[in-house]
Amino acid sequence: MLRTMALGWGLAALLAGCATQTSQHTALEPSSLSAAARAGEGAGYPSPLTVFQASDVQRALVSPVRIRKALLSEHRRWVGTPYRLGGTTQRGIDCSALMQHVYSDAFQVSLPRTTEQQMQEGRRVQRSELAAGDLVFFRSPGPYNHVGVYVGDGYFLHASTSQGVKLSRLDNVYWNRHYWQSRRPMTRTQLAARIDRPSREG
């Protein structure tokens, strides 16, 4: 009984450690995994690899990096595409349709069509908690709200009405003034796990 309890406490401690490590080292590259996995060895602590599969450790450490790379890849595909209200193709696209394409093509996730519907997805997160893959919403002047996806380092990808698809700074005077809320449709680990999955898997 005591041995079972001790194992349970050890597993909980390792999980807490992984969560902390992920938030503090969001830019770790796969080459850093072996060193990170060995952290604590020689100091009386077991290596995470003695408890978790290597793939679990890798996924926890590189999720933010994988998500950012997937989003930047979508940026390269769509950059410069003109804004067109109701548009859904590279001949012209609006902000919510771009989010549909980005989430579908990069993560195999289906988002609803309109900004108002997308505002109901997942859970709301504070601006200070923003992570790559979170949707950011703005109450812009005019009849329509605006949506983009946070890429990291203060940038978000969106379909600008004046300049088409581009990356913009969240702290830009205009966007900072009209920022409204952010939502996380799916956890980073779940989102990263869906990258490169065959489309037939949904």
Helices and strands as residue ranges (DSSP letters): H 2-24, G 30-32, H 33-37, G 48-50, H 54-78, E 88-89, E 92-93, H 95-107, H 115-118, E 123-125, G 127-129, E 135-138, E 146-152, E 155-160, E 164-169, H 173-178, E 179-184, H 188-193, G 199-201
